[in-house]
Amino acid sequence: MDGGGGLHSGSNPQKMEDDTMLKQLPMMSDIAYAALFLPSDLSAKITDVTINVTAGTTDGLNY
C-alpha cells in the first residue's frame, strides 16, 4: 500500500476507475454512509442483504 489511497504499487487508479460503472472509485465516506445507514431507522425493514459499496464494478476492486 502506498499509505495515501490504499493502492498498492503498480496498480493503475485510472484503469480501476474505468472498470466501474460510475467511472469513479468509492470513497471512504461512501462506505461510512452505508455503515451509518444500517443501524438507522431508515433500514428498519431491511433484512438479510449485503450492501456492496463498489461504484458498480463487476470485477470487485481486487487489484
C-alpha positions as CSV (number, residue, x, y, z in Angstrom):
1,M,0.0,0.0,0.0
2,D,1.2,3.5,-0.7
3,G,-0.2,5.0,2.5
4,G,-2.2,7.6,0.7
5,G,-5.1,5.9,-1.1
6,G,-4.8,2.3,-0.3
7,L,-3.5,1.3,-3.8
8,H,-0.5,-1.0,-4.0
9,S,2.4,-0.1,-6.1
10,G,2.0,-1.0,-9.7
11,S,-1.8,-0.5,-9.7
12,N,-3.4,1.9,-12.2
13,P,-6.0,4.1,-10.5
14,Q,-7.4,5.3,-13.8
15,K,-8.0,1.7,-15.0
16,M,-9.6,0.9,-11.7
17,E,-12.0,3.9,-12.2
18,D,-12.7,2.9,-15.8
19,D,-13.7,-0.6,-14.6
20,T,-16.5,0.8,-12.5
21,M,-20.0,1.7,-13.9
22,L,-19.8,5.1,-12.2
23,K,-16.3,5.8,-13.5
24,Q,-15.0,6.7,-10.1
25,L,-13.8,4.7,-7.1
26,P,-15.8,4.6,-3.9
27,M,-14.6,7.0,-1.2
28,M,-14.2,6.1,2.5
29,S,-17.1,8.3,3.2
30,D,-19.3,6.2,0.9
31,I,-18.5,3.2,3.0
32,A,-19.1,5.2,6.2
33,Y,-22.5,6.3,5.0
34,A,-23.5,2.7,4.3
35,A,-22.3,1.7,7.8
36,L,-24.3,4.6,9.4
37,F,-27.4,3.7,7.4
38,L,-27.6,0.1,8.6
39,P,-28.3,0.9,12.3
40,S,-30.6,3.8,11.5
41,D,-34.4,3.8,11.5
42,L,-34.3,4.1,7.7
43,S,-33.1,0.5,7.4
44,A,-35.6,-0.9,10.0
45,K,-37.3,-3.2,7.4
46,I,-34.2,-4.3,5.6
47,T,-33.1,-7.9,6.4
48,D,-30.6,-10.4,5.0
49,V,-28.9,-8.3,2.4
50,T,-25.4,-7.4,1.5
51,I,-24.6,-3.8,0.7
52,N,-21.7,-3.6,-1.8
53,V,-20.1,-0.1,-2.0
54,T,-18.1,-0.7,-5.1
55,A,-19.2,2.1,-7.5
56,G,-20.7,-0.5,-9.7
57,T,-17.7,-2.6,-10.5
58,T,-18.4,-6.2,-11.6
59,D,-14.9,-7.3,-11.0
60,G,-14.5,-6.2,-7.5
61,L,-11.6,-4.0,-6.7
62,N,-9.1,-6.8,-6.4
63,Y,-6.1,-5.2,-8.0
